[in-house]
């Protein structure tokens, strides 16, 4: 992958001896993933039904990696809500939380809703997830995924995570927040990020 000179110079300054390893990372195969919706079927049932080769994600028992030649977002199974498309790294935070049926979860910066869907599934539908994000557009994305997967127990709300909601102090069992970030980890998916000014990135810590 080619990078602007200003980008490479800044990354060299930040990474030092690790810069070459950073570049080599872009030569590796990208990991595409999907997580089976266990409210509809088991991972084993889905694997038997699937027409393509899938590789289980070792640390998430209902998740699989697939080749980039496959287009699962266009398959009828996707529109039937049988799975949610998400990279394995993005599935991991929700999967590691000590979640239990009946928990109350506050999901901040929730769009497009992958973590909320994962958490309500782990609670076997016996719990509540308040999924919040900053705009109507982002809430629409969450609601679309709720409708497609027929998830129950998720309420989507427009709310700025930077504002303390006093009503929820000590009321949520778990709070999860995927805070605004540089996006440098997804340059292959969104190559336009490499053209951003590092001055923009410097504003992120205050927001976080």
N, C-alpha and C positions, 0 to 999 in steps of 0.2 A: 504494500500500500504506500502511495506517495503522500508526503505531508508537506505543508508549506514550511519554508525555511524558518520563519518566526516561531512556528510550533516546535520544530525539532530542536532549535536552540534552547527554547524554554524547558523542554522535557529533558534535554541533556543536563541542564543546570540543576533540575530537580532530582533526577534519578542517578546521576553520576555513573558509577560502574554498572548499574543495573539497566542502563539505557539499551544496550544490545539485546538483553533478554526481553525487554519491552517490545522491541521491533520483531523479534522472533515469534512473539505471541501471535502476530498477525499472519504468520505462515501456517499456523495450526488450523485444523478443521473447526469451524464454528459449531457449537452445540445448539441444536434446535430441540425444543422439548414440548411435551404435552402432559397434562395431568388428568387422569381418568376421573370422571364424576361418579363417585361411589354411591351417590344417592340414586343413580340409575342402573349401574351395573358394576361388577367387580373388575379389577385389573385383568384377572385371568380370562374372564368372559370377553373383554374387549380385545385382548391379544389374540384370542381364537377367531374373532370376527374380522380383525384387521387384515386388509389385503397386502399390506406392506411390512417389510422387516422393521422391527422395533428393537431397541436396546434398552433394557430396564435401567433406570437411574438407581445406583446401588443404595443410596441413603434415603430414598423416598419410595415407599413400596407400591404406590399407584401411579408412578411417573415413568415416562419413556423418552428416549431420544430418537430422532428420526433424521433421515438424510435430507439435504436441502433440495433434492429433486422432487420431493413429495410436496403436495399442496393441501395439507389437512384443513386449511381454512375454507376450502371450496367443497369439502366433502359433506354429504348429507348428515353424517354422524356429528359433524361440528354444529350444524344448524339444529340438530336434535338435542344439543346440549350434553352429548356424551363425554366430552372432554373440553378442557380449557388450555389454550396455547400459552405457554410460559417457559422461559428458559430455566434450566435446572437451578441456576444460581438464584433466580428470583423466587423460586418455590421454597427455598431453604429456610428463610427466616420464620415464616408461618409454621413450617413443618417442625421446627425445633422448639417452639413455644410450649410451655407446660399447660396445654389447654385441656379442659375437662368439660363434659356435658353440663349445661346450666350456667357456664361462665358468661360474664358480660364483658364485651370487648369494644374498645374505642379504637377504630382504625383511622388514623389521620393521613392525609395525602393519599387517599385510597384508590383513586382512579388508575386503571380501568376496572378494578374490583377483584383482581386475582387473589390477593391475600384474604379479603373478606370471604370469598367463596370457599377458599381452602379451610379457613378457620371454622365456618359454620358446618362444613362437612366433617371436620375432625370432632366437632361437638355433637355429631349425629343429629343435627337439627334441633337439639335441646339447649338453646342458649340464645344470645342476642348479640348481633354485631351492628354497631352504629358506624357506617362508612361515610367519612366526610372528605370533601375536597373543596377547592376555593371558588369554583365557577359552576354555572348551570350546565355548561357543555361537558365538564368532567363528570358531573352527577348523571347526565344522560348516558355516558359510557358505562358507568356502573350499573344503571338500571337496565340497560340493554343486555348486559351479561347476566344479571339476576333473572331477567325474563327468559333468556335463551336456555339457561341451565335449570330453570324452575326452582331456584334456591329459596328456602323459607328461613326467616329469622334475621334478615339483613334489612336495615333501614338506611337509605342514602340521604345525606343532608348536605346542603351548601354551608360551609363554615370555614373560616380562616384559622388554620392550626396555630398561627402566631398569637392568637387571642386566647387567653385563658378562659375556659368555660367553667365558671365556678359551680354550676349545677352538677358537673361530673367529677368534681374533686372527691376522691375516695369512694366513688360509686362504680368505677370500672375495675374488673379483676385484672385485665391486661390492656395496656395501651401499646399500639404498634404504629410506627411512623416511618414512612419511606420519604425522607426529607429531600427537598430540591437539591440536586447535585450537579456536578460538571458534565456528567454524561460521558466522560472519557472512556469508561469501560464498555460503551456500546458504539464506538466509532464505526465498526464494520456495518452495523445496522443503520446508523445515522451519520454518514461520512461528513455531513455539513458541519458537525461539531468541531472538526479540526480547524475550521476557519474562524472560530470564535476568538475574540480577544481574551487574553488571560486576565485582563482587568475585570471582565464580567465574572470570571470565576472567583475573583478575590472578594466579591460582594456576598458570596454564598455563606461563609461562616456566620455572618451576622444574622442572616435569615434562619439558618439552622439553629 
